[in-house]
């Protein structure tokens, strides 16, 4: 949000709304977190990225963010075949240190093949990244038919 005051305004609006994203009945809970995009990645372009989206969150060791950012910046270009599917990667501005990245794929098979290829070529994961991860979660999501991501 620019300016950052808009973030507080939007959080308040969502908390006071019975249908904050016009997505009832799909939205059954609401939690907000503040993130900033990795500074070396391009801005997110709106639009569909495939039929499957992966949301990965890595909780980091205290002080692990600088090495994580450096590793990602170094790995993005060489692993382009895989990282071209990255929608965004962000680091948390509140709560425990963590990063969350979102990927878009045409199929789960495409996701698996691209990850496997990047791992076999030793282009992925980013150097120093795994050393700083305490815990990780991965969620595969399929957009609703009314979503602009569908």
N, C-alpha and C positions, 0 to 999 in steps of 0.2 A: 504494500500500500504506500502510495506517495501522495501527500506527506504521511508520515507514520501516525499522525493523530487519527487518520482515517481508519486505521486498524482498530482502535478502541471504539470508534463509532460503529463499525461493522460488527464487532463482537457484541456490542450492546443490542444492536438491531436484531441479530440472530437469536440472542438469548430471550428477547421479549416477544418474538414471533412464534405463533403456533404452527407456522409453515415456512420456516426460514429460507428454504431454497426452492419453494414451489415444487416439492418432490414427494408430497404425501401420497400414499401411505408408506413409501419406501424408507423415509427417514424416521427412525424409531428412537434415536439418541443423538445427542449433540455434545461434542468435545472440541475445543479450539486450542490450537498450539501456534506459536509464532516461529516462523522460519525465515531465513535469508537464503537466496540462491547462491550456489558456488560462484564466486566472482568471475571465473574464467570461462563459464559456459554461456552460450548464446541465450537470448531471451526466449521464453516459451512462445511458440506459435500455436494459436488455437486451431483445433480441428481433430478429426479422428486419427488414431495411430494404429488401429488394428482392432481385433475383436477381443483381445485379452490384455489386461493391464496388470502389472506387478508392482506392488508397493512394498519396498524393503526398508526396514528401519534397523539401523545399527546403533546400539547404545555403546558409547565410547568410554574408555578409561579417561579419568581427568587428565587434561593436557594432551589428549590424543588427536584433537582436531587439526592442529597445524600439519602433522605428518600425514594425516588422512587427506587433507586438501592437496598437499604437495604430491602425494602418490596418485591421486585422481588426475591432477593436472598433467602429470607426466604420461599417464596411461591412456587418456582419452583419444589422442591422435593415432597411436599405433594399433589400438583395438577398435578402430573406426567401424569395421563391419558389424561388431556387436554394439558399440556405443552409439551408433546412428539411431538406435531404438530407444535411447534415453530421452525421456520427456523433460525431466528436471532432476537435479540433485540439490538438496538444501541442508543447511545445518540449523539446529534449534537455537532460538534466542532466549528461551525460557525452559525451566525444568532441567532434567539431567542432560549431560552432553550427549548428543546423538545426531545422526544424519538420516534423512529419508530421501529415497530416490524412487522415481516412478518411471516405468518402462512400458512401451506399447509393442505388442506383437500380433501378427496375423493368426498365429496358432501357438499352442503350448509346445508343439513339436519344433516350430521355428525357434522358440525361446531356448529349448534344450539344446538344439543343434548349434546355435550361435554361442551359447555359454560354453559348451563342450569344445568348440573350435578355438575360442579365445583362451581357454584353460590349457588345451593341448599345445597351443603356440606359445604359451607362457606370457601372453599379453595381459592376462587377467588372472587373479584380482590385482588391483593396483598395489604396487610395492609399498610396504609399510602399513597398508590398510588393515589387514587381518590382525596384525600385532596389537592394534588399538581397540579391537572389538571385544566388548564384554558379553554381549547378548545380541541376537539378531532375530527378527521376525520377517516373514514374507507372506504376503496376501495376494492371491490372484483374484482379480475382479473382472466381471463382465458388465459392460454398461447396459442400463435399461434402454428399451427401444426409443424412449423419448429423449435420451441424452444426446447432446451434441457430439459426444465421443463415440456414439454407436456407428 
